[in-house]
Amino acid sequence: MKLHLGCGKKYIPGYFHIDAFDDDHIDHVCSIDNLEFIEDNSIEVIYSAHVLEHFKRQRLNKVLLEWNRVLVKDGILRIAVPDFEAIVDVYNDTKNIDLIIGPLYGGQNYLYNIHYNTFDFKSLEKYLINANFTDVKRYDWRKTDHADVDDYSQAYIPHMDKENGKLISLNIECCKKNI
């Protein structure tokens, strides 16, 4: 089984969709930091795009440990978050703060759309290793089974300019550590 956590309006064929809000394609409505309805070691892949930054810093390890709990041995966690380093580059290149407000702080138009965290590779890698993940590396969204789903893992500035723009999503894949 594959999970799409915090999927929002995005549907990926072959995935079980979980979100805090109900929609036609949502398989289970709940907060994605508590997957108690899922057995230990039962999920092959977890995918979550631009969701982890919505959790407060002191909750991150607990969230990642919960995701680790449901993954099978050598299961894959694929996550995308706003890339602080790329966002800073965009600001330094353009001096236009309006381009980076959303990726830094979220839309802030409802309770779950607030960013409490920002990450670069090193900081996210540290959280993942602390939550018993290994083989932390970047992934290319073009080489995934969800490449046809236009989500925030494909966030570019200028918006949607995938040929000439700057990717502002930090796309990370790792495996459940064999303990």
Secondary structure, 3 states (H helix, E strand, C coil): CEEEECCCCCCCCCCEEEECCCCCCCCEECCCCCCCCCCCCCEEEEEEECCHHHCCHHHHHHHHHHHHHHEEEEEEEEEEEEEHHHHHHHHHHHCCHHHCHHHHHCCCCCCCCCCCCCECHHHHHHHHHHCCEEEEEECCHHHCCCCCCCCHHHCEECCCCCCCCEECEEEEEEEECCC
